[in-house]
Structures are given as structure tokens and as C-alpha cells.
Amino acid sequence: MPRGRYSLHDPHDHTPLADEHFQCARGPSGWRYVSQLTTPAGDHHGSVDLTLDELGRPLRLELHASAWQVRGAALDGVTWVRTDPTGTEATEGNVRAHAFTGTSPAFLVATARLLRLTPSVSTRVRLVAFTDPVLAPRTVDQSWTLLESEAHATDNGPLTVDEYQVTALDTGEQHTVHLAGDVVLAAPGIELEDLESPPSVFT
């Protein structure tokens, strides 16, 4: 059960945004990731709770940020309910998309798990992104390519690192994501600061 801490920062000017204290594990339904976010000053900033099925589809998503809340799941595409800070208004949304995304590293692992790419193969994916600070939904189209998978020797045996190229299809902007099992090693705006146990290996 990997647990540790990511630091999140603005990918353009590197301004610190939050620390994400996480744990994740494979389970009977597929994979679950839970985290608590704190500001650089140490104040509570939000939380993430994401459960995937064996095929990588979102069975359950719950996000909290700035007193806003989103609950979602894969249903007729993806469906979600977004609640305002007062709790008096709830807005439901539905998009013919494959899954969700956002600032949490969990979503990079989830998308890679959903696509299950082989090296040099590219595929398009439509995602609903919940953007900070109020979890506003927006639909994004991306292209993912698995550039290579490389095994590295560690004290706990070989560790396979997958390198992905992700392209935003509306702007053409590209970036690289490095994953080891269910842990993000490097990505724009994300740094793995602490890891208490090895990543889980997906079969």
C-alpha cells in the first residue's frame, strides 16, 4: 500500500500550491486512492477519494476544495454532482467522456490505467477536468502515447517506469509523465517528495 507525499506547484512559475498526503492500494474492485491536501502554510486545502474498477473506469470520485464538493462516477459517460460551499445548491453534469481528471496525481495514474497503452501507441481520450479553486468542470481532449517502459534495479526488485507523452489537443501543448505502477515519479507541477513503500504493480 504505497503512501507518501507529493508537492504541487504551478508548472509555469513554480509557485508552491499544496502538499498532497496520499495512500493508494489495489483492492477487490480495482484501485483506490485517498489523499488530504494542505497549503504551504499547513492549513487544510481539500481532499481526493477515487476508486477505479478493474478496467480503470471511475467507480466513485469525491473531491473537496475551498468548501466546494464534487461526487462523480462513470454513468452514461461520466456523471457528477457539484455542490456549493453553502450546501444549498447542487448542479448535476453529464458528458460523453471516458473519465475524470484534475490537479491530483491520482488522475494521471487513473488515465494510464484506463488506456493500458503499449509502447509507441497513441490514443485519444476525453476527460472532464475539475479545476481549482472551485472545482469548475471543463471537458478536455488529450492524446496519450507510451514512449517507453524501462526496468530499473532497486532493493525491492526491478521497478518498471513508464514514460508517457501527453498532448492537449486544443492547444497542441505537450508534456511528459513518468509513472511507476500507481505512483507518479515526475510530471509538470508534481514532485514526489516522500514514499514509504514501493508502488503497487498492475498486472
C-alpha positions, 0 to 999 in steps of 0.5 A, spaced: 500 500 500 504 505 497 503 512 501 507 518 501 507 525 499 507 529 493 508 537 492 504 541 487 506 547 484 504 551 478 508 548 472 509 555 469 512 559 475 513 554 480 509 557 485 508 552 491 500 550 491 499 544 496 502 538 499 498 532 497 498 526 503 496 520 499 495 512 500 493 508 494 492 500 494 489 495 489 483 492 492 477 487 490 474 492 485 480 495 482 484 501 485 483 506 490 486 512 492 485 517 498 489 523 499 488 530 504 491 536 501 494 542 505 497 549 503 504 551 504 502 554 510 499 547 513 492 549 513 487 544 510 486 545 502 481 539 500 481 532 499 481 526 493 477 519 494 477 515 487 476 508 486 477 505 479 474 498 477 478 493 474 478 496 467 480 503 470 473 506 469 471 511 475 467 507 480 466 513 485 470 520 485 469 525 491 473 531 491 473 537 496 476 544 495 475 551 498 468 548 501 466 546 494 464 538 493 464 534 487 461 526 487 462 523 480 462 516 477 462 513 470 454 513 468 452 514 461 459 517 460 461 520 466 456 523 471 457 528 477 454 532 482 457 539 484 455 542 490 456 549 493 460 551 499 453 553 502 450 546 501 444 549 498 445 548 491 447 542 487 448 542 479 448 535 476 453 534 469 453 529 464 458 528 458 460 523 453 467 522 456 471 516 458 473 519 465 475 524 470 481 528 471 484 534 475 490 537 479 491 530 483 496 525 481 491 520 482 488 522 475 494 521 471 495 514 474 487 513 473 488 515 465 494 510 464 490 505 467 484 506 463 488 506 456 493 500 458 497 503 452 503 499 449 509 502 447 509 507 441 501 507 441 497 513 441 490 514 443 485 519 444 481 520 450 476 525 453 476 527 460 472 532 464 477 536 468 475 539 475 479 545 476 481 549 482 479 553 486 472 551 485 472 545 482 469 548 475 468 542 470 471 543 463 471 537 458 478 536 455 481 532 449 488 529 450 492 524 446 496 519 450 502 515 447 507 510 451 514 512 449 517 507 453 517 502 459 524 501 462 526 496 468 530 499 473 534 495 479 532 497 486 532 493 493 525 491 492 526 488 485 526 491 478 521 497 478 518 498 471 517 506 469 513 508 464 514 514 460 508 517 457 507 523 452 501 527 453 498 532 448 492 537 449 489 537 443 486 544 443 492 547 444 497 542 441 501 543 448 505 537 450 508 534 456 511 528 459 509 523 465 513 518 468 509 513 472 511 507 476 505 502 477 500 507 481 505 512 483 507 518 479 515 519 479 515 526 475 510 530 471 509 538 470 507 541 477 508 534 481 514 532 485 514 526 489 517 528 495 516 522 500 514 514 499 514 509 504 513 503 500 514 501 493 508 502 488 503 497 487 504 493 480 498 492 475 498 486 472 
